[in-house]
Amino acid sequence: MDYNGREENISHSLIFLPKKETKMAESKFQSDLIKELKKAYPGAYIFKNNAKQGYPDLVMLYKNKWATLEAKDSATAKHQPNQDIHVERMNEMSFSSFIYPENKEVVLNALAIHMGR
């Protein structure tokens, strides 16, 4: 019954909205990553690479080894043209990887092995 005493035909339906993902901005993720790398690899040189579009974001020199990392804010983030090619080629030379919150621990563990830690 409605508030006037009339019979009411109410159809109940539930609407489930997708949970809003808390997506970290790429710049924040990259900044935090640099801090973490500097702490884990004292004395390492870590450069933000702005040399050419498509090259990985970060270059890391540590002792006699080097690595590059392309930071993304998520596993589904768009890749710029040529990024896949450059990351793949640099990985064949030394160590290179896409890194994002979902794979960060795996990549950092692989990096540690590469760097001899």
C-alpha positions in Angstrom: 0.0 0.0 0.0 1.1 3.5 -0.7 0.9 6.4 1.7 -2.7 7.0 0.6 -3.9 3.5 1.4 -4.0 2.4 -2.2 -2.6 -1.0 -3.3 0.7 -0.5 -4.9 2.6 -2.7 -7.3 6.2 -2.1 -6.5 9.0 -3.7 -8.5 12.2 -3.9 -6.6 15.4 -4.0 -8.6 18.9 -3.7 -7.4 21.4 -1.7 -9.3 25.0 -2.7 -8.7 27.5 -0.1 -9.7 31.0 -1.2 -10.4 33.3 -0.6 -7.5 35.4 2.5 -8.2 39.0 1.4 -8.6 41.6 3.4 -6.8 44.0 3.9 -9.6 47.3 5.5 -8.7 48.5 8.2 -11.1 51.5 7.1 -13.1 53.6 10.1 -11.9 52.9 9.2 -8.3 53.7 5.5 -8.9 56.9 6.4 -10.7 58.0 8.8 -8.0 57.4 6.2 -5.3 59.2 3.6 -7.4 62.3 5.8 -7.7 62.4 6.3 -3.9 62.1 2.6 -3.4 64.8 1.8 -5.9 67.2 4.4 -4.3 66.6 2.8 -0.9 67.1 -0.7 -2.2 70.2 0.1 -4.3 72.3 2.7 -2.4 74.6 4.6 -4.8 72.6 3.7 -7.9 72.1 6.2 -10.6 68.4 6.5 -11.5 67.5 8.8 -14.4 64.1 9.8 -15.8 64.5 9.2 -19.5 63.1 11.9 -21.7 65.3 11.2 -24.6 62.9 9.7 -27.2 59.2 8.9 -27.3 58.7 5.2 -26.6 61.9 4.6 -24.6 61.4 3.3 -21.0 60.8 6.0 -18.3 63.6 5.0 -16.0 67.3 4.1 -16.5 69.1 2.6 -13.6 72.9 2.1 -13.3 74.1 0.0 -10.4 77.6 -1.2 -10.0 78.4 -2.9 -13.4 74.8 -3.5 -14.5 71.9 -1.5 -15.9 68.2 -1.7 -16.3 65.3 0.2 -17.7 61.7 0.3 -16.4 58.6 1.6 -18.1 56.2 2.6 -15.3 52.5 2.4 -15.9 49.6 3.2 -13.6 47.9 -0.2 -14.2 48.3 -3.5 -16.1 45.7 -2.2 -18.6 47.3 1.2 -19.3 47.9 2.1 -22.9 51.4 1.6 -24.3 52.9 4.3 -26.5 54.1 3.5 -30.0 57.4 1.5 -29.9 57.4 1.0 -26.2 57.0 -2.7 -26.5 59.8 -2.9 -29.0 62.2 -0.8 -26.9 61.4 -2.7 -23.7 61.9 -6.1 -25.5 65.2 -5.0 -27.1 66.6 -3.5 -23.9 65.6 -6.7 -22.0 67.6 -8.7 -24.5 70.7 -6.5 -23.8 70.3 -6.3 -20.0 67.1 -6.0 -18.0 63.9 -4.1 -19.0 60.3 -4.4 -18.0 57.0 -2.7 -17.8 56.2 -2.2 -14.2 52.8 -1.3 -12.6 51.2 -1.8 -9.2 49.9 -5.3 -10.1 53.3 -6.7 -11.0 55.6 -4.5 -9.0 56.8 -7.2 -6.6 57.5 -9.7 -9.4 59.5 -7.2 -11.4 61.4 -5.9 -8.4 62.3 -9.5 -7.5 63.5 -10.2 -11.1 65.5 -6.9 -11.0 67.1 -7.9 -7.7 68.2 -11.2 -9.3 69.6 -9.4 -12.3 71.5 -6.9 -10.2 72.9 -9.7 -8.1 71.2 -9.0 -4.8 
